[in-house]
Amino acid sequence: MKRQVEIFTAGCPVCEPVVQLVKETACENCEITIHNFAEQGERKICLTKMKAYGVKRLPAIAVNGQLLDCCKNIEITKDDLINAGIGNA
């Protein structure tokens, strides 16, 4: 059975090495789909999948419909900004 690997990227210099790493690591049982947020077009499939998987940052990788643990719960919150002094005069 094929392993469905989805890479979420912005097509930027930070994301591209991750895309290459996945491609180099993949085997014949891996089917790779790249969702480039910068080129998503009218259908907005990338954005829909990102919301469904809970993607909070790019690049991110999902395997068989599950976001990898290394790609979860990394989100900038308002509390993070306030704790860093942003918004304080």
C-alpha positions in Angstrom: 0.0 0.0 0.0 1.3 3.4 -0.9 2.2 5.9 1.8 0.6 9.3 1.1 3.1 12.0 1.9 1.9 15.6 1.7 4.3 18.5 1.9 3.0 22.0 2.7 5.3 24.7 1.5 5.5 28.4 0.6 8.0 27.7 -2.1 10.6 29.7 -0.3 14.3 29.1 0.6 13.4 27.9 4.0 10.9 25.3 2.7 12.8 24.0 -0.3 15.5 22.0 1.7 12.7 20.2 3.5 11.0 19.4 0.2 14.3 18.0 -1.1 14.9 16.0 2.1 11.5 14.3 1.8 12.1 13.5 -1.8 15.6 12.1 -1.1 14.2 10.0 1.9 11.1 8.7 0.1 10.9 5.2 -1.3 8.9 3.5 -4.0 6.0 3.1 -1.5 5.8 6.9 -0.9 3.5 9.0 -3.1 4.5 12.7 -2.6 2.1 15.6 -3.1 3.4 19.1 -2.7 0.9 21.8 -1.7 2.5 25.1 -2.4 0.6 27.8 -0.6 2.1 30.5 -2.8 0.6 28.8 -5.9 -2.7 27.5 -4.6 -4.9 28.9 -7.3 -8.6 29.3 -7.2 -9.5 25.9 -5.8 -7.8 26.7 -2.5 -7.1 22.9 -1.9 -3.9 23.8 0.0 -5.6 26.1 2.4 -8.5 23.7 3.0 -6.1 20.8 3.8 -3.9 23.0 6.0 -6.9 23.9 8.1 -8.1 20.3 8.2 -4.7 19.0 9.3 -4.1 21.9 11.8 -1.0 23.2 10.0 0.2 26.3 11.9 3.6 26.8 10.1 5.4 26.0 7.0 7.0 23.8 5.9 4.9 21.0 7.3 4.5 17.3 6.4 1.5 14.9 6.7 1.7 11.2 6.2 -1.5 9.2 5.4 -3.6 12.2 6.5 -1.8 12.8 9.8 0.4 15.8 10.5 3.8 14.7 11.8 4.4 15.4 15.5 7.3 17.7 14.6 4.9 19.9 12.7 2.2 20.3 15.4 1.5 23.0 17.9 4.0 25.5 16.7 2.0 28.6 16.6 2.7 32.3 17.4 0.2 33.5 19.9 -0.7 36.9 21.2 0.6 35.9 24.6 4.0 35.1 23.0 4.1 38.6 21.5 3.1 40.3 24.7 5.6 38.3 26.7 8.3 39.4 24.3 7.4 43.0 25.0 5.5 43.8 21.8 2.7 46.2 22.4 4.2 47.6 25.6 5.1 51.2 25.4 
